[in-house]
């Protein structure tokens, strides 16, 4: 079935998992297109309440009766065929589409489809690109897997000829997209509940690159070994960026850090394109900014818009987001859930002028924790105080028999907490003036920090 024939005013769409970070904006976009939208989710949430406020009905829990008179169903990658709404739709002959197919169909109508991919850094880079294109008055449509303060949400419906979309490799979702510019930030082993190994991940990213038409561009991080391996022999239009490698099409010069924040010149094709002063720290954010600037360059955006856009970027929601202060300690939250992301976050944090780093980490999924166990052990030795919440199951059952306590036994001084309430207690006991407290993970670890702050 062709999803395009269903994305028309008057059709009734049922979104299974409607509260998800890219499903709730999809619901709003479809609603704004004149479709009748409804959905279901396992849990109530602020996103669900927001959708209800727009007049979109949301059922809590999954049941075949939730389908009502739906013309078609859109599901997240985490919802499988045995879900009662999916099996119920199949039984009734109601077409079922993947979330990525819906976004792909939407972006097919844009002249420029800027799709930003990578094992990590996607949300931040997509957010940076949004700031740049907004500063350039390009009026873009945007889909981000997180909240951007500039938009007060994770999406925007513009009237320009550009769509900017965070593009995830999980379940090969991004292969349903139609990129005219495909950014590849990094390629590492992740989502090993779906991919067989790193080679399988690289194969998926190569297929993503090959979706770009002859007049488009692949924008690639040439400092990343996985990206270089992925694009070996690629014959399409390739635009590379590097932190310091002058052989890349784009690189940084005159890079300096002031109070942990970087500023640098962006050099494209041998010429100064822009001077960037970031309001977010860390070497990883230098690379994210170079990626966003490179994408802007190949799409003809002025360097001045890059400067203004990045100067106003202070981070995306749950990306080193300041939540408040507790007894003289600053409390932040971050979405990092892969060893590479942890390394970038914690090395950046250690460069900031805090007395100690107190990290409460919640691993995300049993398969990831097992597959990358040794890498997690190494990175989790970086903070001064480590508090480990139990693993966040997400879409999985613990058939492996693994626990965060297994990590704690390998890391001297680590504190294992079986519940979030225990995490809050441990944070309360550890907090001292001058500390940086970070709650870290892609699950609900942020609730432990928020509970601590409510005690103020």
C-alpha positions in Angstrom: 0.0 0.0 0.0 1.2 3.5 -0.8 1.1 5.6 2.4 0.8 8.8 0.3 -2.8 8.0 -0.6 -3.6 8.0 3.1 -1.9 11.3 4.1 -4.8 13.4 2.9 -7.4 15.5 4.8 -10.2 13.6 6.2 -8.4 10.3 6.6 -8.4 8.9 10.2 -4.9 7.9 11.4 -4.3 5.8 14.5 -0.8 6.2 16.0 0.3 3.3 18.2 2.9 4.6 20.6 1.7 8.2 20.0 3.6 9.6 23.0 7.0 8.8 21.6 9.6 11.5 20.8 9.0 11.4 17.1 5.4 10.0 17.1 3.9 12.9 19.1 5.3 15.5 16.6 4.1 13.3 13.7 0.6 13.3 15.3 0.7 17.1 15.3 1.9 17.4 11.8 -0.8 15.0 10.5 -3.3 16.9 12.5 -2.2 20.2 11.0 -2.5 18.6 7.5 -6.2 18.0 8.1 -6.2 14.3 9.1 -8.3 13.0 11.9 -5.7 11.7 14.4 -6.0 9.4 17.4 -3.6 7.1 19.2 -2.6 5.0 22.2 0.4 4.8 24.5 1.4 2.6 27.4 1.8 5.6 29.7 0.3 9.0 30.4 2.9 11.8 29.9 3.2 15.5 29.2 3.4 14.7 25.5 0.1 12.8 25.7 -1.6 15.6 27.7 -0.4 18.1 25.1 -1.9 16.0 22.2 -5.2 15.8 24.1 -5.2 19.6 24.6 -5.1 19.8 20.8 -8.2 17.6 20.5 -6.3 14.4 19.7 -7.8 11.5 21.7 -5.2 9.2 23.3 -6.0 5.8 24.9 -3.7 4.5 27.7 -2.8 0.9 27.0 -3.0 -1.1 23.8 -6.2 -2.8 22.7 -7.7 -3.7 19.4 -10.8 -1.6 20.3 -8.7 1.5 20.3 -8.6 1.4 16.5 -12.2 2.5 16.2 -12.8 3.7 12.6 -9.2 4.2 11.7 -8.3 4.2 8.0 -4.7 3.3 8.7 -2.2 2.7 11.5 1.3 4.1 12.1 3.5 2.4 14.6 6.9 3.0 16.2 9.7 0.5 15.7 9.3 -0.7 19.3 5.7 -2.0 18.6 5.8 -5.5 17.2 3.3 -7.6 15.2 1.9 -9.3 18.3 0.7 -6.0 19.7 -3.2 -6.2 19.8 -3.6 -3.0 17.8 -1.3 -4.3 15.0 -2.8 -7.8 14.9 -6.3 -6.2 15.1 -5.6 -4.0 12.2 -4.2 -6.9 10.1 -7.4 -8.9 10.9 -9.6 -6.0 9.8 -7.5 -5.3 6.7 -6.4 -1.8 8.0 -3.0 -0.9 6.5 -0.1 -0.6 9.0 2.8 1.7 8.2 6.0 2.4 10.1 6.6 5.8 11.6 9.6 6.3 9.3 7.4 5.7 6.2 5.1 8.5 7.3 8.0 10.9 7.8 9.5 9.8 4.6 6.3 10.5 2.7 6.1 13.9 4.3 9.7 14.9 3.4 9.3 13.7 -0.2 7.5 16.9 -0.9 10.4 19.2 0.0 13.2 20.4 -2.4 15.8 20.1 0.4 15.6 17.2 2.8 18.4 17.5 5.4 18.6 14.2 7.2 21.0 14.0 10.1 22.2 10.5 11.2 24.8 8.9 13.4 25.2 6.6 16.4 25.1 9.7 18.6 24.9 13.5 18.3 21.8 13.5 16.1 19.5 15.5 18.3 22.1 18.2 19.1 23.2 18.5 15.4 19.6 18.6 14.1 18.9 21.3 16.7 22.0 23.3 15.7 20.9 23.0 12.0 17.5 24.3 13.0 19.0 27.3 14.7 21.0 28.1 11.6 18.2 27.7 9.1 15.8 29.7 11.3 18.5 32.5 11.5 18.6 32.3 7.6 14.9 32.9 7.5 14.5 29.6 5.6 11.3 28.8 7.4 12.1 25.0 7.7 9.9 22.1 8.7 11.7 20.3 11.5 11.5 16.9 13.2 13.8 16.4 16.2 13.9 13.4 18.6 13.8 15.8 21.6 12.7 19.2 22.7 14.3 22.4 21.4 13.7 25.5 23.5 13.7 27.6 20.3 10.6 25.7 19.1 9.1 24.9 22.5 8.7 21.4 21.1 10.5 18.8 19.0 9.0 19.8 15.7 7.9 22.8 13.5 5.8 23.0 10.4 7.3 25.7 8.1 6.4 27.0 4.7 9.9 26.9 3.2 11.4 24.4 0.8 13.6 22.6 3.5 12.8 19.9 6.0 15.4 19.0 8.7 14.9 15.6 10.2 16.7 13.6 12.8 17.3 10.2 11.2 17.7 7.1 13.3 19.2 3.8 12.1 17.3 1.6 14.5 15.3 -1.1 12.5 16.7 0.7 9.4 14.1 3.4 9.9 16.1 6.1 8.0 16.0 3.9 4.9 12.4 5.1 4.5 13.6 8.7 4.1 14.4 10.7 1.0 17.5 12.7 1.9 18.9 15.2 -0.5 21.6 15.9 2.1 22.6 13.0 4.4 24.8 13.9 7.3 26.7 11.0 8.9 28.1 12.0 12.3 29.6 8.7 13.4 29.1 4.9 13.0 29.6 2.7 16.0 28.2 -0.6 17.2 24.8 0.0 18.8 21.2 -1.3 18.7 22.7 -4.8 18.7 19.2 -6.2 19.5 18.5 -5.4 15.8 21.9 -5.3 14.0 24.1 -8.3 14.0 27.4 -6.5 14.5 29.3 -3.3 13.6 29.6 -4.4 9.9 25.8 -4.7 9.8 25.5 -1.2 11.2 28.0 0.1 8.6 26.0 -1.6 5.8 22.8 0.2 7.0 24.5 3.6 6.9 26.0 2.9 3.5 22.5 2.2 2.2 21.4 5.5 3.8 24.1 7.3 1.9 23.1 5.7 -1.3 19.6 7.1 -1.0 21.0 10.6 -1.8 20.3 11.6 -5.5 23.1 12.6 -7.9 22.6 16.3 -7.2 22.6 15.9 -3.4 25.4 15.5 -0.9 26.6 13.2 1.8 28.2 15.2 4.6 30.5 13.0 6.5 32.7 13.2 9.7 36.1 12.3 8.3 37.6 12.0 11.8 35.4 8.9 12.5 36.9 5.6 11.5 33.4 4.0 11.2 32.3 6.7 8.8 35.3 6.3 6.6 34.9 2.5 6.5 31.2 2.9 5.7 31.9 5.2 2.8 34.9 3.4 1.3 34.4 3.4 -2.5 31.4 5.7 -2.3 31.2 7.5 -5.7 28.4 10.1 -4.9 28.9 13.7 -4.0 30.8 13.6 -0.7 31.5 16.7 1.6 33.8 15.9 4.5 34.4 17.7 7.8 37.1 17.3 10.4 38.1 19.1 13.6 41.6 19.9 12.4 42.2 17.9 9.2 42.8 20.5 6.5 42.4 17.8 3.9 38.7 17.7 4.6 36.3 20.0 2.8 35.4 21.7 6.1 37.5 22.0 9.3 38.1 24.3 12.3 40.9 26.7 12.8 41.9 28.9 15.7 40.0 26.7 18.1 40.2 28.1 21.7 38.2 27.3 24.9 37.1 30.0 27.3 35.6 28.8 30.5 35.0 25.5 28.8 33.2 26.9 25.8 34.8 26.7 22.3 35.1 29.3 19.6 36.7 28.7 16.2 36.7 29.6 12.5 34.8 27.3 10.1 36.9 26.9 7.0 35.1 25.5 3.9 36.9 24.8 0.7 39.9 26.7 1.9 38.0 29.9 2.7 36.7 31.2 6.0 32.9 30.6 6.0 32.0 31.6 9.6 33.4 32.3 13.0 31.5 30.3 15.7 31.3 30.9 19.4 29.4 28.1 21.1 27.3 28.3 24.2 27.7 24.5 24.7 31.0 22.9 25.7 32.9 19.8 24.6 34.9 18.6 21.6 31.9 16.6 20.5 29.9 19.8 20.1 32.7 21.3 18.0 32.1 18.4 15.7 28.3 18.7 15.8 28.7 22.4 14.9 31.0 21.6 12.0 28.4 19.1 10.7 25.6 21.6 10.9 27.7 24.3 9.3 28.8 21.9 6.5 25.2 21.0 5.8 24.3 24.7 5.7 27.3 25.4 3.3 26.2 22.8 0.7 22.7 24.1 0.8 23.8 27.7 0.1 23.2 29.2 3.6 25.2 32.3 4.4 28.0 32.1 6.9 26.5 34.9 8.9 23.4 32.8 9.5 25.7 30.0 10.9 27.3 32.5 13.3 24.0 33.9 14.5 22.2 30.6 14.7 24.9 28.8 16.7 25.4 31.8 19.0 21.8 31.4 20.2 22.0 27.6 20.7 22.2 26.6 24.3 21.4 22.9 24.0 18.4 20.7 23.3 16.2 19.2 26.0 17.9 16.4 27.9 21.3 17.3 26.3 23.3 18.6 29.2 20.2 20.5 30.3 20.4 22.5 33.5 17.6 21.6 35.8 18.5 23.7 38.9 20.7 23.7 42.0 20.6 21.7 45.2 22.5 22.8 48.3 25.2 24.5 46.3 25.5 21.8 43.6 24.3 22.4 40.0 22.0 19.6 38.7 22.0 18.7 35.0 20.3 16.0 32.9 21.6 14.3 29.8 20.3 11.6 27.4 23.6 9.8 26.9 23.1 6.0 26.8 26.0 4.7 24.7 29.7 4.5 25.8 30.7 7.0 23.1 28.1 9.5 24.3 29.2 8.9 28.0 32.8 9.6 27.1 31.9 12.9 25.3 29.6 14.0 28.2 31.9 13.1 31.1 35.2 14.4 29.5 33.4 17.7 28.7 32.0 17.8 32.3 35.4 17.3 33.8 36.8 20.3 31.9 34.2 22.5 33.6 35.1 24.4 36.8 33.3 22.0 39.3 34.8 20.4 42.4 33.5 16.9 41.7 31.3 15.1 39.1 28.5 13.2 40.7 26.9 11.0 38.0 23.7 9.0 38.3 23.5 6.7 35.3 20.7 4.5 34.2 21.7 1.9 31.4 19.2 1.7 28.6 18.1 -1.9 27.5 19.6 -5.2 28.6 21.0 -6.0 25.2 23.0 -2.8 24.9 24.3 -3.2 28.5 25.5 -6.7 27.8 27.0 -6.1 24.3 28.9 -3.0 25.4 29.6 -4.0 29.0 33.4 -3.5 29.0 33.1 -0.1 27.3 30.5 1.0 29.9 32.8 -0.1 32.7 35.7 2.0 31.3 33.6 5.2 30.8 31.8 4.9 34.1 35.1 5.2 36.0 35.4 8.8 34.9 33.0 10.5 37.4 34.2 11.1 41.0 31.0 9.6 42.4 29.0 7.0 40.4 25.4 6.1 41.3 23.9 3.3 39.1 20.1 3.0 38.7 18.7 -0.3 37.5 18.6 -0.9 33.8 15.7 0.7 31.9 14.0 -2.1 30.0 12.4 0.0 27.2 11.1 -2.5 24.7 12.9 -5.5 26.2 12.4 -8.4 28.7 15.4 -9.3 30.8 16.0 -12.7 29.3 19.8 -12.1 29.7 19.7 -11.9 33.5 21.9 -8.8 33.6 21.7 -6.0 36.2 23.3 -2.6 36.9 24.7 -4.3 40.0 27.0 -6.2 37.6 28.5 -2.9 36.5 28.7 -1.7 40.1 30.8 -4.7 41.1 33.4 -3.8 38.4 33.7 -0.1 39.3 35.3 0.8 42.6 33.1 2.9 44.9 30.0 2.6 42.6 26.6 2.8 44.4 23.9 0.5 43.1 20.3 1.6 43.5 17.5 -0.7 42.6 14.8 2.1 42.5 14.7 5.7 41.4 13.8 6.7 45.0 17.0 5.1 46.1 18.9 7.1 43.4 17.4 10.3 44.8 18.5 9.3 48.3 22.0 8.6 47.1 22.2 12.0 45.3 21.0 13.7 48.5 23.7 12.0 50.5 26.5 12.7 48.0 25.7 16.4 47.1 28.2 19.0 48.2 28.6 22.6 47.3 30.6 23.1 44.1 29.5 19.7 42.7 28.1 19.0 39.3 25.3 16.4 39.6 24.3 14.8 36.3 21.4 12.3 35.8 22.3 10.4 32.7 20.4 7.9 30.5 17.6 7.6 27.9 15.0 6.3 30.3 13.4 8.0 33.2 16.5 8.7 35.3 15.7 12.5 35.1 12.9 11.9 37.6 15.5 11.2 40.3 17.1 14.6 39.8 13.8 16.4 39.6 12.6 14.8 42.8 15.9 16.0 44.5 15.2 19.6 43.3 11.6 19.5 44.6 13.1 19.0 48.1 14.5 22.5 47.8 
